[in-house]
């Protein structure tokens, strides 16, 4: 995967975590607590995966175009 894909993965993770944090801050949450926790932890894990890939530590991930 190229650098742009890892960057978008980081952005997606931060966006998901931010959505979860905004729901956590509101007094009247429209979604259950487990959904908020899933957004927070999932977003942070996706962001961490993206940072690790951007640093080059996930070079073993196969590319889509290679055969």
C-alpha positions in Angstrom: 0.0 0.0 0.0 1.2 3.5 -0.7 1.7 6.4 1.6 -1.6 8.0 0.6 -3.6 4.9 1.6 -1.9 4.8 5.1 -2.6 8.5 5.5 -6.3 8.0 4.7 -6.4 5.1 7.1 -5.1 7.4 9.9 -7.6 10.0 9.0 -10.5 7.5 9.0 -9.4 6.3 12.5 -9.2 9.8 13.9 -12.6 10.6 12.4 -14.2 7.5 14.0 -12.7 8.2 17.3 -13.8 11.8 17.2 -17.4 10.8 16.4 -17.3 8.5 19.4 -15.9 11.2 21.6 -18.5 13.7 20.6 -21.2 11.1 21.4 -19.6 10.5 24.7 -19.6 14.2 25.6 -23.3 14.7 25.0 -25.5 14.3 28.0 -28.3 12.7 25.9 -26.5 10.1 23.8 -28.6 8.9 20.9 -26.7 5.6 20.7 -25.9 2.9 23.3 -22.7 3.0 25.3 -21.3 -0.1 23.6 -21.5 1.7 20.2 -19.7 4.7 21.6 -17.0 2.4 23.0 -16.8 0.6 19.7 -16.3 3.9 17.8 -13.6 5.0 20.2 -11.6 1.8 20.3 -12.1 1.0 16.7 -11.0 4.4 15.6 -7.9 4.4 17.7 -6.9 0.9 16.5 -7.4 1.8 12.9 -5.3 5.0 13.4 -2.6 2.9 15.1 -2.6 0.4 12.2 -2.3 3.3 9.8 0.6 4.9 11.7 2.4 1.6 11.8 1.9 1.1 8.1 3.1 4.6 7.3 6.3 4.0 9.3 7.0 1.0 7.1 6.6 -1.7 9.7 3.8 -3.4 7.8 5.7 -4.1 4.7 4.5 -7.6 4.7 0.9 -6.6 3.7 0.4 -7.7 0.1 -0.3 -5.0 -2.5 -3.5 -5.3 -4.4 -1.9 -4.9 -7.9 1.0 -7.3 -7.4 0.7 -10.9 -8.6 
